[in-house]
Amino acid sequence: MSAGRNKRREKPVNRTVIFLLVALAASLFYIAYGEYSKLESQKIRSAFDLGYRQGVTDTVTKLYEESESCQPVPVFLGNRTKNVIDVSCLVTQENANQTQP
């Protein structure tokens, strides 16, 4: 009879252990998935930031290069347009106008 008693006690313990292992595995999966999602989000954000910085650098470089010829450079923002001229070109033109009689 004592052998029968031990089997009955083992079943609840085994079920409890199995339940705890399944709960632990589910918790670990949930945590790992959350960390993986965070990493992927950070990668995307980093790529976005890098692209934005490169775009700003390219824009400023192009504006600088185009304005060196002392010609107006059109800058567009939506449906608005401004013409940009290098200030050093204006100073040079003022000096040329002042030296001419």
Residue pairs with C-beta under 8 A, 6 or more apart in sequence:
63 73
63 75
63 84
66 73
67 73
67 84
67 85
67 86
67 89
68 86
70 85
70 86
70 89
70 92
70 93
71 85
72 83
72 84
72 85
73 83
73 84
73 85
74 81
74 82
74 83
74 84
75 81
75 82
75 83
75 84
